[in-house]
Amino acid sequence: MADFYTQKRLRMLMDNLGLSQREFALMTGLTESAVSKYLSGVRVPHAGTLIAIANATGVSPNWILGF
């Protein structure tokens, strides 16, 4: 089960950027399936994935983790 803060922050990030799951996946280089699993709490992004998301969206990995 994913960390609650990570799920919430990813959803918040997508909403703030006005992106659908598909658009977020394309922007970050992830699959739509992976994004869906991160948002639903089925999976937790690995460190490299967190860095890729942070770089693509202009936030820090720590922010995504809730710090």
C-alpha positions in Angstrom: 0.0 0.0 0.0 1.3 3.4 -0.9 2.1 6.2 1.4 -0.9 8.4 1.9 1.0 11.7 1.5 2.6 10.5 -1.8 -0.9 9.7 -3.2 -2.3 13.0 -2.0 0.6 15.0 -3.3 0.5 13.4 -6.7 -3.2 14.1 -7.0 -2.7 17.7 -5.9 0.2 18.1 -8.4 -2.0 16.8 -11.2 -4.9 19.0 -10.2 -2.7 22.1 -9.8 -1.2 21.6 -13.3 -4.6 20.8 -14.8 -3.5 17.4 -16.1 -5.4 14.2 -16.7 -3.7 10.9 -15.7 -2.8 10.4 -19.4 -1.3 13.9 -19.7 0.6 13.4 -16.4 1.9 10.1 -17.7 3.1 11.6 -20.9 4.7 14.6 -19.1 6.6 12.4 -16.7 7.5 9.5 -18.9 5.4 7.0 -16.9 2.7 4.7 -18.1 -0.9 5.5 -17.5 -1.2 2.2 -15.6 1.7 3.3 -13.2 0.1 6.7 -12.6 -3.2 5.0 -11.8 -1.6 2.6 -9.4 0.3 5.4 -7.6 -2.9 7.4 -7.3 -4.9 4.5 -6.0 -2.3 3.4 -3.5 -1.5 0.1 -5.1 2.1 1.0 -5.7 4.6 3.5 -4.4 7.0 5.3 -6.9 10.6 4.3 -6.6 13.3 6.9 -5.8 14.2 7.3 -9.5 10.5 7.7 -10.5 10.1 10.4 -7.8 13.0 12.3 -9.2 11.7 12.0 -12.7 8.3 13.3 -11.6 9.9 16.1 -9.7 12.1 17.1 -12.6 9.2 17.1 -15.0 6.9 19.1 -12.8 9.2 21.5 -11.0 8.7 20.3 -7.5 11.1 18.6 -5.1 10.9 14.9 -4.4 10.6 15.7 -0.7 7.4 17.7 -1.5 5.9 14.7 -3.2 6.7 12.6 -0.2 5.0 15.1 2.1 8.0 16.7 3.7 
